[in-house]
Amino acid sequence: MKTIITNSIIITMNSDMEVFPDGYVKIEGTKILETGPSCDLKETTEELRAAGWQIKDGKRGILMPGMVNTHCHLGMIPFRGLGDDCKDRLRVFLLPMEQKAMSRRMAALSSRYAICELLLSGVTSVMDMYYFEAAVAQVMDQTGIRGIAGQTLMDEGGCDASDADQSLSMAKELIETYRMHPRISGCAAPHATNTCSPQILKKAWELDTANQVPFTLHAAEMDYEMTWLAQTRGCTPVGYLDQLGVLSNQTAAAHCIHLTDRDIEILRQRGSGVCHCIGSNAKAAKGVAPVLKLLKEGVSVGLGTDGPASGNTLDLFTQMRLCAGFQKNDSHDRSAMPAKDIVSMATRQGARVLGLEEKIGSIEPGKEADLVLVETDSPNMFPVYDPYSALVYSANASNVRDVYVAGTCLVQDKKLVYEDFESIRRELSDCMGRSAFGEMQELHRL
Ligand SMILES: [Zn+2]
């Protein structure tokens, strides 16, 4: 299969940050074969057709690398909007409902729904962390997205395991199943610094490191996590993880809101990445991660939405805009956190955080063809002086027109090519209706 996308504003996100105001990209098989300004294209349209190229007119849209959502909980669609403004949402809504209603089937249906939502918004890679991850990975495979399925580990177990050791065995199997898969991998994902024993944190890190998959967990997120570690171990979460020896360039720490300068230095030295989830953090009034400092010190920071219960939407346009707003506001500097850096976090840096930078994150020959075309015809997208700025400040998920993962067009003209969203929604809704979520829906209808 050979496809050429023409007539587009191309932001390559390569090391020179090249932009082609009128450019093309050639895709052959799963990879990018060639990109450049249209004036460099040697063949005429007729010659391209004769040589078997499928020609797609970009219609002056912005063609960018597929976006990378570094932290998500795909199985949590049923929780979206539940207890949004409740002070103790976690204990009042989330944990009891998870125990009562979450099943393998619901996690799979929710993941399929969430992946469709991701694709429609231009996210082509996602790192997930939830339960029943064997089912989640299967759905990732079927839908065509690129993904890392992180099996959650908690000392007290969860809705799919009675303890962390059982979850670790499930993670082992998951990693093994997808070892040779071109798009999917599995990993052990400890829940957090305060919900897993040091032994489990170490075992998970050893497993992930030996298999060259990310080691991801929530860290420096909760007030009580900070207090507990300070009281019991006399250190910060990052300091604690470093003492355990589980920080490396395969570590992707989600949130990292509460960091000292020393923590940032440790993350830099170890080459660990941060998954910044500003939408979730701001909604829960947890604080704002020191992203400007992290970037200044050379720590890789990707963007994440967190789960639909925490950040509600799964698109990175929302996160890009919030990230810009909070960092500018916090530093009282309009020029801080420029759009170019934010788009980098949503693409190339996100890929680096997940250990996928060799494969994806930029539009360059030899890389996987994970691409997003953002149309510029809608009222909110005119005029475009600077494509980075247009993506961060003007665009939203509804402007995503076409999406490719590994050279396959999964979204065309704003519609899913292979998935029937209506039936996915109906199935999930029926499954929820037959569970404790059904009672919740009834309650909220009154
Ligand atoms: Zn999370």
Boltz pocket constraint, residues with backbone or C-beta under 6 A from the ligand:
constraints:
  - pocket:
      binder: B
      contacts: [[A, 71], [A, 72], [A, 73], [A, 218], [A, 254], [A, 306], [A, 307]]
      max_distance: 6.0
